[in-house]
Amino acid sequence: MGPAFAGYLLVYYGYEAGVVQLDRAIEGLRLMMSWIPSAIGLVSASLVMFYGINREVEQKMDSELSARKTAEGTLST
């Protein structure tokens, strides 16, 4: 999905391979290497911050998985 998004942005900004680039294409390349990845990173970090797993939930999941494995006889210690 990422390469397709990059391709769409290149087309949108008017990039053409093998020729001198227009100012719009150069500005698009700058955005693609700075602000756009930064924005995507901030959105991703925001989503991770509000994800509902904390230490307590993690420990509960771990103990439930261990109990299932023990009940199935597949726990190797």
N, C-alpha and C positions, 0 to 999 in steps of 0.2 A: 504494500500500500504506500509506503514511503517513497519508493522510486517513482511510482505513478504520480504522486502529489508533486514531486520535484519536476517531473516532466511537464505537468500541467502548468506549473508556475513559469517554467522556461518559455513555454509557448505563449502564455499570457503576457509576459514581459517582452516578447519579440526577439528572443535569442535565436540566432542562426549560426550554425557551425561553419567555420572556415572563412568568415568574413569579419570585417571591422564592425564592432558592436555599436549600436546606437546608444545614446545616453540612457534611454529607458531600460534597455537590456542590462547595462552596467549597474544601474540603480537596483534593478530586480535581483541581480546576482549578489549585490551587497546585502540586500534585505534577506535573501535566502541563506546567507552565511552569518547573519547577526540577529536581527529582530524577530524573524519568524521562528527560528529554533528556540530563542529565549522565551517567546510567548508560549510555545508548545511545552517547554520545560516548566514554566510557571503553572500552567493548567494541570499538568501531570502531578506536580508537587502538591498542588491544592487538593487534588483528588486523593492522593495518598494520605495527606494529613487528616482527612475526614473519613478514611476507611475504618470500619468498625472493629479492627483487631488490635487489642492491646495485650499487655503481658498476661493479664488474668484470662482473657479469652484464649490466648495461645496455650497457656498451661492446661486449661480445660480441654482444648482440642487434643493436645498431646496425651493427656491421661485417658481420654476416650479412645483414641487410636490404639494406645498400648493395651487397654482393656479388650478391645476387639481382637487384636492380634493374639493376645494371651488366650482368649476364648476359642479362637480358631486353631490354636496350637502352632502358630507361625512365628512367634516371637523368638528371635535368636539373640541370646545375650553373650 
